[in-house]
Amino acid sequence: MRKFLNIFQIILQVALIFFIVLIWARYFISSLWLSLLVSGIVTTIIELLIRFLQNKTNTAKNLKLQEKEDAENMFLSLCTSSTPLNFFYELAKTKHKAVKKGKYILIEHDNDNNVALIPFLSFSPLKNDDLLPYINIAKKDKCKKIVVICGEIDPQTNSFAKNFDIEILLLDKYNAYSNLYKPYQFFPTITMKYKKDKKLAFKDLVAYSFNRGRTKGYLFSAFILFLSSLLIRPSLYYCIIASLLLIFALVSYTNPYFNPKISKEVL
């Protein structure tokens, strides 16, 4: 079902881009068939660019505004907690039976596929020197996978982690929220909060306007205008309005900033 939804989302995204381009192609090109051909070529180029840019997006943008704020406050609360390991121990126990708590959380699986869940609760980014001790400790317990929870990750550390024969998964506070806490439905208790940014109210308004639930309204309005373009050559005003509506629909439906995704199971 998930694959089907992903395919449907891609089809809808391509269709929206195609209609936007076609509206402007019809404005400048009188021939319908030539307009369709040009629109197809331009749509293909735009879709490839979107795919490239989406691979560059930060995971923090994949969270809703409230979730992003919660992720920050949860990490702050864990950092100031006197027993942060207890939270990760209880989290692991919700889905795994063989769980041990020591300097880190050890999750024992069949065939010795043990997982080390290690919280690095520091406001400094996780660096290469911070990661090495965890790798050496986890190897003693024959762990096949290490999951490190941290606030931020030094860019070089992601590359550094790939040099070892053990699987290493680094989760910053946003990734930990979306890929660990949320799938397990087990969240740190927020005991401390950052002061709220006054600009958040405007961001909330933007998020509300481009939520996936708004897609149908934008799409229906644009569809009515698009039908009329097949009968008469559109004016400049029509092209602008129809394009904006389709862009709003495209952003509302596909933008991960307002429609977060949950990745595969971490532990």
C-alpha positions in Angstrom: 0.0 0.0 0.0 2.9 2.4 0.8 4.4 1.8 -2.6 1.1 2.4 -4.3 0.7 5.7 -2.4 4.2 6.8 -3.3 3.6 6.0 -7.0 0.3 7.9 -6.8 2.0 10.9 -5.2 4.6 11.0 -8.0 1.9 10.8 -10.7 0.0 13.6 -9.1 3.1 15.7 -8.8 4.1 15.2 -12.4 0.5 16.0 -13.5 0.4 19.2 -11.6 3.7 20.4 -13.0 2.5 19.4 -16.5 -0.7 21.4 -16.2 1.2 24.5 -14.9 3.6 24.3 -17.9 0.8 23.6 -20.3 -1.2 26.7 -19.2 1.8 28.9 -20.1 2.6 27.0 -23.2 -1.0 27.5 -24.5 -0.6 31.2 -23.8 2.5 31.5 -26.0 1.9 28.7 -28.5 -1.2 28.6 -30.6 -0.9 24.9 -31.6 -2.3 22.5 -29.0 -0.1 19.6 -30.1 3.1 21.6 -30.0 2.0 23.0 -26.5 1.6 19.4 -25.3 5.1 18.4 -26.6 6.8 21.4 -25.1 5.0 20.9 -21.8 6.1 17.2 -21.7 9.8 18.1 -22.2 9.8 20.9 -19.7 7.9 18.8 -17.1 10.5 16.1 -17.4 13.3 18.6 -16.7 11.5 20.1 -13.8 10.7 16.7 -12.2 14.4 15.7 -12.5 15.4 18.9 -10.8 12.9 18.4 -8.0 14.2 14.9 -7.4 17.7 16.2 -7.1 16.7 18.9 -4.7 14.6 16.6 -2.5 17.6 14.4 -1.9 19.3 17.5 -0.4 16.6 18.5 2.0 17.3 18.4 5.7 15.3 16.0 7.9 14.4 18.9 10.2 12.2 20.3 7.4 10.4 17.0 7.2 8.8 17.6 10.5 5.7 19.7 11.2 6.4 22.9 13.1 5.0 21.6 16.3 6.9 18.4 16.0 10.1 20.2 15.3 9.6 22.3 18.5 8.7 19.1 20.5 11.9 17.4 19.2 14.0 20.3 20.4 12.3 20.5 23.8 12.5 16.7 24.3 16.3 16.7 23.6 16.7 19.6 26.0 14.7 17.7 28.7 16.9 14.6 28.2 20.1 16.6 28.5 18.9 18.0 31.8 17.6 14.7 33.1 19.5 12.9 35.9 18.5 9.5 34.5 18.3 9.8 30.7 19.2 6.1 30.1 16.0 5.1 31.9 13.9 6.6 29.1 15.8 4.7 26.3 15.6 1.5 28.3 11.8 1.8 28.7 11.5 2.7 25.0 13.5 -0.4 23.9 11.4 -2.6 26.2 8.1 -1.6 24.4 9.1 -3.7 21.4 12.0 -5.8 22.4 12.3 -8.5 25.2 16.0 -8.9 25.6 17.1 -5.4 26.7 20.0 -4.6 29.1 21.0 -1.3 30.6 24.6 -0.5 31.4 26.7 2.4 30.0 24.3 2.2 27.0 21.2 0.2 26.1 21.9 -3.2 24.6 19.1 -4.9 22.6 19.7 -8.6 21.9 18.3 -10.1 18.8 18.4 -13.6 17.4 21.6 -14.7 15.5 23.7 -12.3 17.6 22.4 -9.3 15.7 22.7 -7.1 18.8 22.0 -3.4 18.7 23.6 -0.8 20.9 21.4 2.3 21.5 23.7 5.1 22.7 22.5 8.5 23.8 25.1 11.3 23.3 23.4 14.0 25.2 25.5 17.1 24.5 24.8 20.5 23.0 28.0 20.2 21.0 27.8 18.3 17.6 28.8 14.7 17.6 32.3 14.4 16.2 34.7 11.6 15.1 36.4 11.5 18.5 33.1 11.2 20.3 32.0 8.3 18.1 35.2 6.1 18.5 34.7 5.1 22.1 31.2 3.9 21.4 32.3 1.8 18.5 35.0 0.1 20.7 32.6 -0.6 23.5 29.8 -1.9 21.2 32.2 -4.3 19.5 32.9 -6.0 22.9 29.2 -6.9 23.1 29.3 -8.2 19.5 26.9 -5.6 18.3 26.1 -5.6 14.6 24.5 -2.2 14.7 25.1 1.0 16.7 22.4 3.7 17.0 23.6 7.0 18.4 21.1 9.7 19.6 22.6 13.2 19.6 21.6 16.8 19.2 23.6 17.6 16.1 26.0 15.8 13.9 29.3 17.2 12.5 29.1 16.9 8.7 32.4 14.9 8.7 31.1 12.3 11.2 28.5 10.9 8.8 31.2 10.1 6.3 33.6 8.9 9.1 30.9 6.4 10.3 30.9 4.6 7.0 34.5 3.4 7.3 33.7 0.7 9.8 32.5 -2.9 9.3 29.7 -2.3 11.8 26.4 -0.6 10.8 26.3 2.9 12.5 23.2 5.0 12.5 23.5 8.5 13.7 20.2 10.3 14.6 20.1 14.0 15.5 17.2 15.3 17.7 14.9 15.6 14.7 15.7 12.2 13.2 15.3 10.6 16.7 11.9 12.1 17.0 10.6 11.1 13.5 12.5 7.7 13.2 12.5 6.4 16.7 10.1 8.1 19.2 7.3 8.4 16.8 7.3 4.9 15.3 7.5 3.5 18.9 4.9 6.0 20.1 7.1 6.6 23.1 8.3 10.1 23.8 10.5 11.8 26.4 8.6 13.8 28.9 9.1 17.5 28.3 10.3 19.0 31.5 12.0 22.1 30.0 11.2 24.2 27.0 13.0 26.7 24.8 11.5 30.1 24.7 9.1 30.3 21.7 10.1 32.3 18.7 7.6 35.1 18.1 7.8 34.4 14.3 6.3 31.0 14.9 2.7 32.3 14.5 3.4 33.3 10.9 5.0 29.9 10.3 2.0 28.2 11.7 -0.2 30.2 9.3 2.0 29.1 6.4 1.9 25.5 7.5 -1.9 25.6 7.8 -2.2 27.1 4.3 -0.1 24.5 2.7 -1.2 21.4 4.7 -2.2 18.4 2.6 -5.8 18.9 3.5 -5.8 22.1 1.4 -4.7 20.3 -1.8 -8.2 19.5 -3.0 -9.4 23.1 -2.9 -6.5 24.4 -4.8 -6.6 21.5 -7.3 -10.4 21.9 -8.0 -10.1 25.6 -8.6 -7.2 25.2 -11.0 -9.0 22.3 -12.8 -11.9 24.5 -13.6 -9.6 27.2 -15.1 -7.7 24.5 -17.0 -10.8 23.2 -18.6 -11.6 26.6 -19.9 -8.1 26.9 -21.5 -9.0 24.0 -23.8 -11.8 26.0 -25.3 -10.3 29.5 -25.5 -6.7 30.8 -25.6 -6.0 31.9 -22.0 -5.1 35.5 -21.0 -2.1 36.5 -18.9 -4.2 37.0 -15.8 -5.7 33.5 -16.2 -2.2 32.0 -16.6 -1.0 33.6 -13.4 -3.9 32.6 -11.3 -4.1 29.1 -12.6 -0.4 28.6 -12.1 -0.5 29.9 -8.5 -3.3 27.5 -7.7 -1.5 24.5 -9.1 1.7 25.5 -7.4 -0.2 25.8 -4.1 -1.7 22.3 -4.7 1.7 20.9 -5.5 3.4 22.3 -2.4 0.5 21.3 -0.2 0.5 17.7 -1.3 4.2 16.9 -1.8 6.2 19.2 0.4 7.7 17.1 3.2 8.0 20.2 5.5 4.3 20.1 6.1 3.7 16.4 5.5 6.3 14.4 7.4 7.2 10.8 6.6 8.2 8.0 8.9 11.3 6.0 7.9 12.0 2.3 8.4 12.3 0.8 11.9 15.5 1.9 13.6 16.0 -0.8 16.3 
